[in-house]
Amino acid sequence: MSWFKSPAVRVGLSISIATGLYGLSFGALSVAAGLTFWQTMALSLLLFSGGSQFAFIGVIGGGGTGVAAMSAATLLGIRNGVYGMQMNALVRPSGLRKAIAAQITIDESAATASGQLDNAEQRRGFWTAGLGVFTLWNIFTAVGALAGDAMGDPKQWGLDGAAVAAFLGLLWPRLHAKQPAAIAVVCALITVLTIPLMPSGVPILIAAAVAGAIGWFKHDAVPAGMAPDVEPYEEPYSEHDVDHYAAEHKGEQ
């Protein structure tokens, strides 16, 4: 199948456009938080993890220390390391491509790749989404940072809530089971209660520690609740997977 006819490529391109546009919000908010244009661009080019970037400038803008900002950003960035192990097995990059793949392993590239069953489609989805988001995110970060002063207070345009709304939209459909929903509620309540009492950046670390403690002591498997509620294939995944496996191993017996 060619790249132009690939479903994974189409999905990757659409995700790239939708996600890249949030770079406007980050660029404007970063400048408003006191960072320079080049500091803002360094975060998008080198850190390149939307949640971590927003956490970093949120702590800095709230008067938090650099250590608290880096801690919050690192905490949210740990998930990319988990994605990396899975993407390394799916994409199997080598040489320089491995370094590039590590940089563009994010929510969007991992989701696009893992949503495909054919290995070629997995690779197409990963590279399309990863490189597409990286390119557009940095372009719109620059636009947002340069236009920050002309726009005035980003809060007047609702840019401070755009990222929060996006993350909530991604999380909400996955909270079907009682346990994940209960953990989310507990962590949200802890964050709200500790914000007036703790320095900026610390409440999110406390909430994360509580969530980690719950996960550590709660060993029961959760059969459902965190999986996407949209089935990408017409037939059940298990049936499609069996057919795909049989086609790949035809003639080996």
Accessible surface in RSA format (square Angstrom, percent):
REM  Atomic radii and reference values for relative SASA: ProtOr
REM  Chains: A
REM  Algorithm: Lee & Richards
REM  Probe-radius: 1.40
REM  Slices: 20
REM RES _ NUM      All-atoms   Total-Side   Main-Chain    Non-polar    All polar
REM                ABS   REL    ABS   REL    ABS   REL    ABS   REL    ABS   REL
RES MET A   1   139.47  72.2  72.25  47.8  67.22 160.0  88.20  75.0  51.27  67.9
RES SER A   2    53.34  45.1  38.68  51.6  14.66  33.8  45.41  96.7   7.94  11.1
RES TRP A   3   124.63  50.0 122.57  59.3   2.05   4.8  98.83  52.7  25.80  41.9
RES PHE A   4   191.33  95.7 166.17 102.9  25.16  65.5 170.89 103.6  20.44  58.5
RES LYS A   5   151.38  73.9 142.93  87.7   8.45  20.1  87.36  78.6  64.02  68.2
RES SER A   6     0.04   0.0   0.00   0.0   0.04   0.1   0.00   0.0   0.04   0.1
RES PRO A   7    55.69  40.6  54.76  49.9   0.93   3.4  55.47  45.8   0.23   1.4
RES ALA A   8     0.00   0.0   0.00   0.0   0.00   0.0   0.00   0.0   0.00   0.0
RES VAL A   9    15.59  10.3  15.59  14.1   0.00   0.0  15.59  13.5   0.00   0.0
RES ARG A  10   136.53  57.3 128.91  65.7   7.63  18.2  63.99  87.5  72.55  44.0
RES VAL A  11    64.16  42.2  62.08  56.2   2.08   5.0  64.16  55.7   0.00   0.0
RES GLY A  12     0.00   0.0   0.00   N/A   0.00   0.0   0.00   0.0   0.00   0.0
RES LEU A  13    93.84  52.3  93.68  67.0   0.16   0.4  93.68  65.8   0.16   0.4
RES SER A  14    64.17  54.2  53.30  71.1  10.87  25.0  47.55 101.2  16.63  23.3
RES ILE A  15    45.67  26.0  43.15  32.1   2.53   6.1  45.58  32.8   0.09   0.2
RES SER A  16     2.13   1.8   2.13   2.8   0.00   0.0   2.13   4.5   0.00   0.0
RES ILE A  17   102.73  58.5 102.42  76.3   0.31   0.8 102.64  73.9   0.10   0.3
RES ALA A  18    58.13  53.5  49.42  76.3   8.72  19.8  54.80  77.2   3.33   8.8
RES THR A  19    22.89  16.3  22.07  22.4   0.82   2.0  13.66  18.3   9.23  14.0
RES GLY A  20     0.00   0.0   0.00   N/A   0.00   0.0   0.00   0.0   0.00   0.0
RES LEU A  21    84.13  46.9  78.89  56.4   5.24  13.2  79.09  55.5   5.04  13.6
RES TYR A  22    77.96  36.4  76.16  43.3   1.80   4.7  44.36  33.3  33.60  41.4
RES GLY A  23     0.00   0.0   0.00   N/A   0.00   0.0   0.00   0.0   0.00   0.0
RES LEU A  24    59.33  33.0  58.93  42.2   0.39   1.0  58.93  41.4   0.39   1.1
RES SER A  25     2.22   1.9   1.97   2.6   0.25   0.6   1.97   4.2   0.25   0.3
RES PHE A  26     0.00   0.0   0.00   0.0   0.00   0.0   0.00   0.0   0.00   0.0
RES GLY A  27     0.00   0.0   0.00   N/A   0.00   0.0   0.00   0.0   0.00   0.0
RES ALA A  28     0.76   0.7   0.04   0.1   0.72   1.6   0.04   0.1   0.72   1.9
RES LEU A  29    26.98  15.0  24.17  17.3   2.81   7.1  24.17  17.0   2.81   7.6
RES SER A  30     0.00   0.0   0.00   0.0   0.00   0.0   0.00   0.0   0.00   0.0
RES VAL A  31    33.71  22.2  24.53  22.2   9.18  22.1  24.53  21.3   9.18  24.9
RES ALA A  32    65.39  60.1  23.85  36.8  41.54  94.5  35.54  50.1  29.85  79.1
RES ALA A  33    25.79  23.7   4.93   7.6  20.86  47.5  12.40  17.5  13.39  35.5
RES GLY A  34    63.10  77.8   0.00   N/A  63.10  77.8  34.45  94.5  28.65  64.2
RES LEU A  35    21.37  11.9  15.99  11.4   5.38  13.5  16.72  11.7   4.64  12.5
RES THR A  36    76.13  54.1  68.48  69.4   7.65  18.2  71.96  96.7   4.17   6.3
RES PHE A  37    53.82  26.9  47.84  29.6   5.98  15.5  47.84  29.0   5.98  17.1
RES TRP A  38   190.94  76.6 186.60  90.3   4.33  10.2 159.72  85.2  31.22  50.6
RES GLN A  39    94.65  52.9  89.59  65.5   5.06  12.1  31.86  67.8  62.79  47.6
RES THR A  40     0.00   0.0   0.00   0.0   0.00   0.0   0.00   0.0   0.00   0.0
RES MET A  41    17.60   9.1  17.60  11.6   0.00   0.0  17.60  15.0   0.00   0.0
RES ALA A  42    41.96  38.6  36.91  57.0   5.05  11.5  40.53  57.1   1.42   3.8
RES LEU A  43    27.28  15.2  26.10  18.7   1.18   3.0  27.28  19.2   0.01   0.0
RES SER A  44     0.00   0.0   0.00   0.0   0.00   0.0   0.00   0.0   0.00   0.0
RES LEU A  45    75.84  42.2  71.67  51.3   4.18  10.5  71.67  50.3   4.18  11.2
RES LEU A  46   136.91  76.2 121.41  86.9  15.50  39.0 122.84  86.3  14.06  37.8
RES LEU A  47    67.39  37.5  49.63  35.5  17.76  44.6  54.59  38.3  12.80  34.4
RES PHE A  48     7.50   3.8   5.20   3.2   2.30   6.0   5.20   3.2   2.30   6.6
RES SER A  49     4.63   3.9   2.90   3.9   1.73   4.0   4.35   9.3   0.27   0.4
RES GLY A  50    23.10  28.5   0.00   N/A  23.10  28.5  10.33  28.3  12.78  28.6
RES GLY A  51     7.92   9.8   0.00   N/A   7.92   9.8   6.41  17.6   1.51   3.4
RES SER A  52     0.18   0.1   0.18   0.2   0.00   0.0   0.03   0.1   0.14   0.2
RES GLN A  53     0.11   0.1   0.11   0.1   0.00   0.0   0.00   0.0   0.11   0.1
RES PHE A  54    30.25  15.1  23.74  14.7   6.52  17.0  23.97  14.5   6.29  18.0
RES ALA A  55    16.32  15.0   3.77   5.8  12.54  28.5  15.50  21.8   0.81   2.2
RES PHE A  56    30.81  15.4  30.81  19.1   0.00   0.0  30.81  18.7   0.00   0.0
RES ILE A  57     7.24   4.1   5.55   4.1   1.69   4.1   5.55   4.0   1.69   4.6
RES GLY A  58    44.83  55.3   0.00   N/A  44.83  55.3  34.87  95.7   9.96  22.3
RES VAL A  59     9.16   6.0   8.73   7.9   0.43   1.0   8.89   7.7   0.27   0.7
RES ILE A  60    50.09  28.5  39.99  29.8  10.10  24.3  40.00  28.8  10.08  27.4
RES GLY A  61    46.91  57.8   0.00   N/A  46.91  57.8  14.27  39.2  32.63  73.1
RES GLY A  62    54.59  67.3   0.00   N/A  54.59  67.3  27.65  75.9  26.94  60.3
RES GLY A  63    67.86  83.7   0.00   N/A  67.86  83.7  36.89 101.2  30.97  69.4
RES GLY A  64    14.00  17.3   0.00   N/A  14.00  17.3   2.79   7.7  11.21  25.1
RES THR A  65    89.38  63.6  81.47  82.6   7.91  18.9  81.06 108.9   8.33  12.6
RES GLY A  66    41.84  51.6   0.00   N/A  41.84  51.6  29.83  81.9  12.01  26.9
RES VAL A  67   119.33  78.5 114.57 103.7   4.76  11.5 117.97 102.5   1.36   3.7
RES ALA A  68    11.13  10.2   8.71  13.4   2.43   5.5  11.13  15.7   0.01   0.0
RES ALA A  69     0.00   0.0   0.00   0.0   0.00   0.0   0.00   0.0   0.00   0.0
RES MET A  70   105.49  54.6 105.32  69.7   0.17   0.4  89.53  76.1  15.97  21.2
RES SER A  71    40.01  33.8  30.23  40.4   9.78  22.5  16.15  34.4  23.86  33.4
RES ALA A  72     0.41   0.4   0.41   0.6   0.00   0.0   0.41   0.6   0.00   0.0
RES ALA A  73     2.89   2.7   1.81   2.8   1.09   2.5   2.03   2.9   0.86   2.3
RES THR A  74    79.59  56.6  70.93  71.9   8.66  20.6  63.93  85.9  15.66  23.7
RES LEU A  75    55.86  31.1  45.14  32.3  10.72  27.0  46.82  32.9   9.04  24.3
RES LEU A  76    59.88  33.3  56.73  40.6   3.15   7.9  59.34  41.7   0.54   1.5
RES GLY A  77    21.28  26.2   0.00   N/A  21.28  26.2  12.41  34.0   8.88  19.9
RES ILE A  78   102.91  58.6  93.50  69.7   9.41  22.7 101.28  72.9   1.63   4.4
RES ARG A  79    64.75  27.2  58.77  30.0   5.98  14.2  50.59  69.1  14.16   8.6
RES ASN A  80    27.63  19.1  24.01  23.2   3.62   8.7  14.91  35.9  12.72  12.3
RES GLY A  81    48.75  60.1   0.00   N/A  48.75  60.1  40.83 112.1   7.91  17.7
RES VAL A  82    86.37  56.8  83.32  75.4   3.06   7.4  83.32  72.4   3.06   8.3
RES TYR A  83    57.84  27.0  57.32  32.6   0.52   1.4  33.59  25.2  24.25  29.9
RES GLY A  84    24.47  30.2   0.00   N/A  24.47  30.2  19.99  54.8   4.48  10.0
RES MET A  85   139.28  72.1 122.76  81.2  16.52  39.3  88.44  75.2  50.84  67.4
RES GLN A  86    89.30  49.9  81.27  59.4   8.03  19.1  34.79  74.1  54.51  41.3
RES MET A  87     4.57   2.4   4.04   2.7   0.53   1.3   4.32   3.7   0.25   0.3
RES ASN A  88    73.22  50.5  68.12  65.8   5.11  12.3  16.45  39.6  56.77  54.9
RES ALA A  89    66.00  60.7  49.33  76.1  16.67  37.9  57.61  81.1   8.39  22.2
RES LEU A  90    36.43  20.3  36.17  25.9   0.27   0.7  36.43  25.6   0.00   0.0
RES VAL A  91     6.18   4.1   2.11   1.9   4.07   9.8   2.11   1.8   4.07  11.0
RES ARG A  92   150.08  63.0 126.32  64.4  23.76  56.6  59.56  81.4  90.52  54.9
RES PRO A  93    15.61  11.4   4.10   3.7  11.51  41.8   8.66   7.1   6.95  43.2
RES SER A  94    81.02  68.5  74.74  99.7   6.28  14.5  40.65  86.6  40.37  56.6
RES GLY A  95    64.42  79.4   0.00   N/A  64.42  79.4  44.39 121.8  20.03  44.9
RES LEU A  96   138.56  77.2 123.68  88.5  14.88  37.4 128.73  90.4   9.83  26.5
RES ARG A  97   156.39  65.7 156.11  79.6   0.28   0.7  33.93  46.4 122.46  74.2
RES LYS A  98   105.01  51.2 104.15  63.9   0.86   2.0  55.94  50.4  49.06  52.3
RES ALA A  99    62.89  57.8  47.37  73.1  15.51  35.3  55.43  78.1   7.45  19.7
RES ILE A 100    67.60  38.5  64.27  47.9   3.33   8.0  67.58  48.7   0.03   0.1
RES ALA A 101     6.94   6.4   6.88  10.6   0.06   0.1   6.94   9.8   0.00   0.0
RES ALA A 102    74.02  68.1  48.31  74.6  25.71  58.5  56.60  79.7  17.42  46.2
RES GLN A 103    63.52  35.5  54.48  39.8   9.04  21.5  29.81  63.5  33.71  25.6
RES ILE A 104     3.03   1.7   3.03   2.3   0.00   0.0   3.03   2.2   0.00   0.0
RES THR A 105     8.83   6.3   6.05   6.1   2.78   6.6   2.77   3.7   6.06   9.2
RES ILE A 106    11.28   6.4  11.28   8.4   0.00   0.0  11.28   8.1   0.00   0.0
RES ASP A 107    35.57  24.9  32.20  32.0   3.37   8.0  17.60  41.4  17.98  17.9
RES GLU A 108    34.14  19.6  31.42  23.8   2.72   6.5  11.39  22.0  22.75  18.6
RES SER A 109     0.00   0.0   0.00   0.0   0.00   0.0   0.00   0.0   0.00   0.0
RES ALA A 110     6.43   5.9   6.08   9.4   0.35   0.8   6.32   8.9   0.11   0.3
RES ALA A 111    60.95  56.0  46.34  71.5  14.60  33.2  52.75  74.3   8.20  21.7
RES THR A 112     4.04   2.9   0.00   0.0   4.04   9.6   4.04   5.4   0.00   0.0
RES ALA A 113     0.00   0.0   0.00   0.0   0.00   0.0   0.00   0.0   0.00   0.0
RES SER A 114    50.31  42.5  28.17  37.6  22.13  51.0  13.92  29.6  36.39  51.0
RES GLY A 115    27.69  34.1   0.00   N/A  27.69  34.1  25.04  68.7   2.65   5.9
RES GLN A 116    27.28  15.3  25.68  18.8   1.60   3.8   0.53   1.1  26.75  20.3
RES LEU A 117    17.95  10.0   7.81   5.6  10.15  25.5   8.18   5.7   9.77  26.3
RES ASP A 118    58.56  41.0  56.68  56.4   1.88   4.5  19.79  46.6  38.77  38.7
RES ASN A 119    34.00  23.4  33.12  32.0   0.87   2.1  25.61  61.6   8.39   8.1
RES ALA A 120    32.20  29.6  28.93  44.6   3.27   7.4  29.45  41.5   2.75   7.3
RES GLU A 121    14.43   8.3  14.43  10.9   0.00   0.0  13.70  26.5   0.73   0.6
RES GLN A 122    18.87  10.6  18.87  13.8   0.00   0.0   0.00   0.0  18.87  14.3
RES ARG A 123    84.98  35.7  84.88  43.3   0.10   0.2  22.86  31.2  62.12  37.6
RES ARG A 124    32.20  13.5  32.19  16.4   0.01   0.0   4.37   6.0  27.83  16.9
RES GLY A 125     0.00   0.0   0.00   N/A   0.00   0.0   0.00   0.0   0.00   0.0
RES PHE A 126     0.48   0.2   0.48   0.3   0.00   0.0   0.48   0.3   0.00   0.0
RES TRP A 127    34.87  14.0  34.66  16.8   0.21   0.5  29.63  15.8   5.23   8.5
RES THR A 128    14.89  10.6   6.36   6.5   8.52  20.3  12.49  16.8   2.40   3.6
RES ALA A 129     0.00   0.0   0.00   0.0   0.00   0.0   0.00   0.0   0.00   0.0
RES GLY A 130     0.00   0.0   0.00   N/A   0.00   0.0   0.00   0.0   0.00   0.0
RES LEU A 131    82.51  46.0  81.95  58.6   0.56   1.4  82.40  57.9   0.11   0.3
RES GLY A 132    16.97  20.9   0.00   N/A  16.97  20.9  16.06  44.1   0.91   2.0
RES VAL A 133     1.96   1.3   1.96   1.8   0.00   0.0   1.96   1.7   0.00   0.0
RES PHE A 134    50.41  25.2  50.41  31.2   0.00   0.0  50.41  30.6   0.00   0.0
RES THR A 135    71.56  50.9  66.45  67.4   5.11  12.2  48.23  64.8  23.33  35.3
RES LEU A 136    45.69  25.4  45.69  32.7   0.00   0.0  45.69  32.1   0.00   0.0
RES TRP A 137     9.85   4.0   9.85   4.8   0.00   0.0   9.68   5.2   0.18   0.3
RES ASN A 138    12.31   8.5  11.44  11.1   0.86   2.1  11.83  28.5   0.48   0.5
RES ILE A 139    89.66  51.0  84.25  62.8   5.41  13.0  89.00  64.1   0.66   1.8
RES PHE A 140    49.74  24.9  49.74  30.8   0.00   0.0  49.74  30.2   0.00   0.0
RES THR A 141     0.00   0.0   0.00   0.0   0.00   0.0   0.00   0.0   0.00   0.0
RES ALA A 142    22.37  20.6  22.37  34.5   0.00   0.0  22.37  31.5   0.00   0.0
RES VAL A 143    69.75  45.9  67.56  61.2   2.19   5.3  69.36  60.3   0.39   1.1
RES GLY A 144     0.33   0.4   0.00   N/A   0.33   0.4   0.33   0.9   0.00   0.0
RES ALA A 145     7.05   6.5   0.00   0.0   7.05  16.0   0.00   0.0   7.05  18.7
RES LEU A 146   126.39  70.4 100.99  72.2  25.40  63.9 103.93  73.0  22.46  60.4
RES ALA A 147    32.69  30.1  28.07  43.3   4.62  10.5  32.69  46.0   0.00   0.0
RES GLY A 148     6.18   7.6   0.00   N/A   6.18   7.6   2.40   6.6   3.77   8.5
RES ASP A 149   125.32  87.8  99.81  99.3  25.51  60.3  39.38  92.7  85.94  85.7
RES ALA A 150    97.19  89.4  53.30  82.3  43.89  99.8  65.46  92.2  31.73  84.0
RES MET A 151    50.73  26.3  38.85  25.7  11.87  28.3  34.94  29.7  15.78  20.9
RES GLY A 152    40.07  49.4   0.00   N/A  40.07  49.4  34.71  95.2   5.36  12.0
RES ASP A 153    68.34  47.9  56.70  56.4  11.64  27.5  24.74  58.2  43.60  43.5
RES PRO A 154     5.89   4.3   5.89   5.4   0.00   0.0   5.89   4.9   0.00   0.0
RES LYS A 155   138.27  67.5 122.00  74.9  16.27  38.7  64.65  58.2  73.62  78.4
RES GLN A 156   148.06  82.8 106.51  77.8  41.55  98.9  39.52  84.1 108.54  82.3
RES TRP A 157   160.23  64.3 129.40  62.6  30.83  72.4 134.40  71.7  25.83  41.9
RES GLY A 158    39.70  49.0   0.00   N/A  39.70  49.0  29.70  81.5  10.00  22.4
RES LEU A 159    30.41  16.9  30.41  21.8   0.00   0.0  30.41  21.4   0.00   0.0
RES ASP A 160    62.02  43.4  48.25  48.0  13.77  32.6  12.58  29.6  49.44  49.3
RES GLY A 161    32.79  40.4   0.00   N/A  32.79  40.4  28.90  79.3   3.89   8.7
RES ALA A 162    27.75  25.5  18.13  28.0   9.62  21.9  26.84  37.8   0.91   2.4
RES ALA A 163     7.29   6.7   5.83   9.0   1.46   3.3   7.29  10.3   0.00   0.0
RES VAL A 164   100.41  66.1  97.33  88.1   3.08   7.4  99.45  86.4   0.96   2.6
RES ALA A 165    63.51  58.4  50.65  78.2  12.85  29.2  55.23  77.8   8.28  21.9
RES ALA A 166    24.84  22.8  13.46  20.8  11.38  25.9  22.69  32.0   2.15   5.7
RES PHE A 167    83.00  41.5  79.22  49.1   3.78   9.8  79.91  48.4   3.09   8.8
RES LEU A 168    96.78  53.9  93.77  67.1   3.01   7.6  96.47  67.8   0.30   0.8
RES GLY A 169    44.34  54.7   0.00   N/A  44.34  54.7  33.74  92.6  10.60  23.7
RES LEU A 170    98.36  54.8  96.17  68.8   2.19   5.5  97.47  68.5   0.89   2.4
RES LEU A 171    72.46  40.4  69.75  49.9   2.71   6.8  72.46  50.9   0.00   0.0
RES TRP A 172   174.47  70.0 169.98  82.3   4.49  10.5 140.32  74.8  34.14  55.4
RES PRO A 173    40.67  29.6  35.69  32.5   4.98  18.1  40.67  33.6   0.00   0.0
RES ARG A 174    70.25  29.5  70.25  35.8   0.00   0.0  14.22  19.4  56.03  34.0
RES LEU A 175    33.70  18.8  17.18  12.3  16.52  41.5  17.22  12.1  16.48  44.3
RES HIS A 176   121.06  66.2  89.09  61.9  31.98  81.8  71.17  73.3  49.90  58.1
RES ALA A 177    24.06  22.1  13.94  21.5  10.13  23.0  23.75  33.5   0.31   0.8
RES LYS A 178   185.99  90.7 176.31 108.2   9.68  23.1 123.17 110.9  62.83  66.9
RES GLN A 179    48.24  27.0  40.57  29.6   7.67  18.3  27.38  58.3  20.87  15.8
RES PRO A 180    15.10  11.0   8.60   7.8   6.50  23.6  12.61  10.4   2.49  15.5
RES ALA A 181    31.60  29.1  30.95  47.8   0.65   1.5  31.41  44.2   0.19   0.5
RES ALA A 182    54.06  49.7  46.26  71.4   7.80  17.7  53.59  75.5   0.47   1.2
RES ILE A 183    37.04  21.1  36.67  27.3   0.36   0.9  37.04  26.7   0.00   0.0
RES ALA A 184    31.89  29.3  19.38  29.9  12.52  28.5  27.81  39.2   4.08  10.8
RES VAL A 185   100.10  65.9  96.19  87.1   3.91   9.4  99.39  86.4   0.71   1.9
RES VAL A 186    60.57  39.9  59.53  53.9   1.04   2.5  60.57  52.6   0.00   0.0
RES CYS A 187    21.02  15.9  20.80  23.2   0.23   0.5  16.05  40.7   4.98   5.4
RES ALA A 188    57.08  52.5  48.06  74.2   9.02  20.5  55.98  78.8   1.10   2.9
RES LEU A 189   102.86  57.3  99.16  70.9   3.70   9.3 102.12  71.7   0.73   2.0
RES ILE A 190    34.50  19.6  33.86  25.2   0.64   1.5  34.50  24.8   0.00   0.0
RES THR A 191    37.73  26.8  37.73  38.3   0.00   0.0  31.09  41.8   6.64  10.0
RES VAL A 192    96.03  63.2  90.96  82.3   5.07  12.2  91.46  79.5   4.57  12.4
RES LEU A 193   107.83  60.1 100.60  72.0   7.23  18.2 102.67  72.1   5.16  13.9
RES THR A 194    19.44  13.8  19.44  19.7   0.00   0.0  19.44  26.1   0.00   0.0
RES ILE A 195   104.12  59.2  93.62  69.7  10.49  25.3  93.87  67.6  10.25  27.8
RES PRO A 196   107.21  78.1  65.70  59.9  41.51 150.9  76.50  63.2  30.72 190.9
RES LEU A 197   139.33  77.6 106.99  76.5  32.33  81.3 111.85  78.6  27.47  73.9
RES MET A 198    79.38  41.1  66.98  44.3  12.40  29.5  53.15  45.2  26.22  34.7
RES PRO A 199    88.24  64.3  75.55  68.9  12.69  46.1  87.60  72.3   0.64   4.0
RES SER A 200    35.57  30.1  19.58  26.1  15.99  36.8  18.15  38.7  17.41  24.4
RES GLY A 201     8.56  10.6   0.00   N/A   8.56  10.6   3.23   8.9   5.33  11.9
RES VAL A 202    40.80  26.8  40.80  36.9   0.00   0.0  40.80  35.4   0.00   0.0
RES PRO A 203     8.76   6.4   8.76   8.0   0.00   0.0   8.76   7.2   0.00   0.0
RES ILE A 204    59.24  33.7  58.07  43.3   1.18   2.8  58.07  41.8   1.18   3.2
RES LEU A 205    52.76  29.4  46.87  33.5   5.89  14.8  47.58  33.4   5.18  13.9
RES ILE A 206    51.89  29.5  49.07  36.6   2.82   6.8  51.89  37.4   0.00   0.0
RES ALA A 207     6.90   6.3   6.90  10.6   0.00   0.0   6.90   9.7   0.00   0.0
RES ALA A 208    32.14  29.6  17.00  26.2  15.14  34.4  24.09  33.9   8.05  21.3
RES ALA A 209    66.60  61.2  49.03  75.7  17.57  40.0  60.53  85.2   6.07  16.1
RES VAL A 210    42.70  28.1  39.71  35.9   3.00   7.2  42.70  37.1   0.00   0.0
RES ALA A 211    31.84  29.3  25.60  39.5   6.24  14.2  26.49  37.3   5.35  14.2
RES GLY A 212    44.36  54.7   0.00   N/A  44.36  54.7  37.87 103.9   6.50  14.5
RES ALA A 213    45.83  42.1  38.18  58.9   7.65  17.4  43.95  61.9   1.88   5.0
RES ILE A 214    55.33  31.5  49.99  37.2   5.34  12.9  54.93  39.6   0.40   1.1
RES GLY A 215    41.25  50.9   0.00   N/A  41.25  50.9  27.67  75.9  13.59  30.4
RES TRP A 216   181.08  72.7 173.68  84.1   7.40  17.4 156.92  83.7  24.15  39.2
RES PHE A 217   156.86  78.5 133.88  82.9  22.99  59.8 134.72  81.7  22.15  63.4
RES LYS A 218    93.50  45.6  83.76  51.4   9.74  23.2  42.68  38.4  50.82  54.1
RES HIS A 219   149.98  82.0 116.51  81.0  33.47  85.6  84.26  86.8  65.72  76.5
RES ASP A 220    93.22  65.3  82.23  81.8  10.99  26.0  25.86  60.9  67.36  67.2
RES ALA A 221    96.09  88.3  65.62 101.3  30.47  69.3  75.12 105.8  20.97  55.5
RES VAL A 222    60.04  39.5  30.43  27.5  29.61  71.4  31.28  27.2  28.76  78.0
RES PRO A 223   136.07  99.2  94.42  86.1  41.64 151.4 106.43  87.9  29.64 184.2
RES ALA A 224    62.20  57.2  56.05  86.5   6.14  14.0  61.80  87.0   0.39   1.0
RES GLY A 225     3.81   4.7   0.00   N/A   3.81   4.7   0.07   0.2   3.74   8.4
RES MET A 226   105.70  54.7  91.39  60.5  14.30  34.1  89.89  76.4  15.81  20.9
RES ALA A 227    63.46  58.3  53.57  82.7   9.89  22.5  57.83  81.4   5.63  14.9
RES PRO A 228    85.20  62.1  67.69  61.7  17.51  63.7  68.12  56.2  17.08 106.2
RES ASP A 229    88.17  61.8  49.87  49.6  38.30  90.6  24.98  58.8  63.18  63.0
RES VAL A 230   114.92  75.6 102.87  93.1  12.05  29.0 106.52  92.6   8.40  22.8
RES GLU A 231    88.38  50.7  61.87  46.8  26.51  63.1  40.64  78.6  47.74  39.0
RES PRO A 232    87.82  64.0  50.21  45.8  37.61 136.7  59.73  49.3  28.09 174.6
RES TYR A 233    44.81  20.9  37.19  21.2   7.62  19.8  37.77  28.4   7.05   8.7
RES GLU A 234   181.26 104.1 139.33 105.4  41.93  99.8  63.74 123.3 117.52  96.0
RES GLU A 235    61.89  35.5  56.78  43.0   5.11  12.2  30.77  59.5  31.12  25.4
RES PRO A 236    75.36  54.9  67.49  61.5   7.86  28.6  74.89  61.8   0.46   2.9
RES TYR A 237   104.98  49.0 101.66  57.8   3.32   8.6  73.59  55.3  31.39  38.7
RES SER A 238    73.10  61.8  66.08  88.2   7.03  16.2  50.02 106.5  23.09  32.3
RES GLU A 239    97.80  56.1  93.38  70.6   4.42  10.5  36.67  70.9  61.13  49.9
RES HIS A 240    45.38  24.8  45.11  31.4   0.27   0.7  23.72  24.4  21.66  25.2
RES ASP A 241    60.41  42.3  60.27  60.0   0.15   0.3   1.06   2.5  59.35  59.2
RES VAL A 242    99.13  65.2  95.65  86.6   3.49   8.4  98.75  85.8   0.39   1.1
RES ASP A 243    93.28  65.3  86.65  86.2   6.63  15.7  30.28  71.3  62.99  62.8
RES HIS A 244    39.65  21.7  33.34  23.2   6.31  16.2  22.62  23.3  17.03  19.8
RES TYR A 245   135.65  63.3 134.51  76.5   1.14   3.0  97.40  73.2  38.25  47.2
RES ALA A 246    58.61  53.9  47.03  72.6  11.58  26.3  53.60  75.5   5.01  13.3
RES ALA A 247    72.65  66.8  48.15  74.3  24.50  55.7  54.59  76.9  18.06  47.8
RES GLU A 248   101.04  58.0  70.03  53.0  31.01  73.8  33.01  63.9  68.03  55.5
RES HIS A 249    61.54  33.6  56.00  38.9   5.54  14.2  31.16  32.1  30.39  35.4
RES LYS A 250   179.64  87.6 150.90  92.6  28.73  68.4 100.45  90.4  79.19  84.4
RES GLY A 251    75.00  92.5   0.00   N/A  75.00  92.5  37.66 103.3  37.34  83.6
RES GLU A 252   123.54  70.9  84.56  64.0  38.97  92.8  43.09  83.4  80.44  65.7
RES GLN A 253   216.89 121.3 148.51 108.5  68.38 162.8  85.53 182.0 131.36  99.6
END  Absolute sums over single chains surface
CHAIN  1 A    14663.7      11823.9       2839.8      10544.6       4119.1
END  Absolute sums over all chains
TOTAL         14663.7      11823.9       2839.8      10544.6       4119.1
